[in-house]
């Protein structure tokens, strides 16, 4: 299985970075515009709909669709939170794709408190590309890099700019 990794330092405390990434609004804010994300439905661990403002806890499901660059039909994607842990100076959550364009997709979001109130954000995606599977898996980097570079840029801008205004 192929793996993509990327990390960024954010000059904001772990508590703020973790809280931002714990809600559906964080996903909306970080998804590049060219992905044309539409969140169709969010359900909490108890299955109740409209959990938009709730923390995405283990068992939460996000039903969304994407239409990258406005080309082709919308791609349906169902993601489920499978892990969410907070420790001393660390935090992690994982989501897996239960339905969508990739045969396999596991996204691990890791957060580490650094000195001077900064946080290291680390993304790790284990995936299998549709049709070609593992054979051309490393080429997924071509599509993931611009998306995650933009996500990290947005993370820094949103969280660092909000601190500058305080």
N, C-alpha and C positions, 0 to 999 in steps of 0.2 A: 504494500500500500504506500502511496506517495505521501509526503509530508511537506507542508509549507509552514515557514516560521517568519515572524517579524516582531520587533519590539521597538518601543519608544519611551523616552523619559518625559514625564509630564510634571511640570512644576506646580503641583497641587498635592495636598495630603491624600493618603490612601482612602480615608473615610469619604472624601468628596468624589474621588475617582470611582470607587466601588459603588457608591449610591447612584451615580450617573449611569453606570453600566447595568444597574440592577432593574431598570424599568424599560418598558417598551419605547418611551420617548427617547431614551439613549440610542436605541437601534435606529429609530427614525432620523435622529439628528446626525448619526454617523454614516448612514448609507449614502453613497455618492448619488447625486441627482441623476446621473446618466443611467443608473440602475432602474429608475422608475419604479421604486418600491411602493407597493400598496399593501398595508396591513389589513387583512380581511376580517380577522377575528383573533382574539386572545382569550384563552381560557386558563383559569387558575388550576392548581392541583386538585381541587374538588370538582372540576369540570364546569364550573360556573363561567358563563360568558362575560364579556366586557370587563375584563380584569386589567384594562389599559393602565390605570394608575397604581396598580398593585405591584409589589416586588415580584419579579419572575423567579419563583421558587421551584424546587424540584417537583416535576410533574406538570408545570405550566406548559401550555402549547401555544405556539404562534403560527397562525395560518396566514400566509402572505403570497403575493405574486410579484414577479419581476418581469421587466421587459427591457433588457439592456439596450441602450442606444435607441430605444423606440422601434427596434427591428424585430420582426417575427411575432408569433403569438406570445401572450403572457405565459410565463413559466410558473406553475404552482409550486409552493414550497411549504412544507409543514415541519416545524422545528420543535423539539421537546427538550426542556431543561432536565438534565440527568444528574447533575452534581452542582452543589452550591455549598462552599465551606469558607469560613472566616477564621483565621488564626491570629497569632500575635505578629503583626507586621506583614501578613500575607492574606490573600483571598484568591479564590478560584471558583469559576463556574464553567460547566460544559453544556453544550447543546449538541444534539444529534438531529440529522435530517431523517424524519420518518416517512417523508414523501416528497419527491422533487426530482430535479434533473440528474443528481449524482447517485450512483448505486450505493456509495458509502460517503458519509460526511460526518466528522466529529470535530467540533471546534472547542478548543480549550482556551479560556481567557484567564490569564494569571496576572496577579497584581502584587507588587512587592514595595513596601515602604522603604524609601531611601533617606539618606541624611538630608537635613535642611528642608523637610516637608515635601519632598518630591516623591513620585511613584514611578516605578518601572511597570509598563504595561506590555505583556508578552502574549501574542496570539500564536496558536499552534493548530493547524488544520490537517487532519488525516483524511484523505479522500481517495476516491477512485473515479476517474473520468468516465462519462457515459461512452458506450460503444468500444472504445479502445482500452479501457481498464487500466491495468498497471503498466502496460507496454509503453505508453506515452505519458504516464502520470506526471513525471517531472515537468512536462510542458505546461501543466496547470499554473505554474509560476507566472507565465505570460499574462494570464487573466487575473490572477490573484494579486500580483504586485501593485498594479495601479489602484485597485480597489482598496487594499489595506494601506497603501501609502496615503491615499485620500482620507481613509478612516482615522489614521493616526494624526494626520495634519488637523483634521476637524476636532479630534479629542483634545489636542494641545490648545487649539484656538478657543474652543468653548470653555474649557476648564481654566486655562491660564488667564484668558480675558476676563472671566467672571471674578477671579481673584484680584485682578488689577483695578476693577471697578469698586471693590470693597474698601 
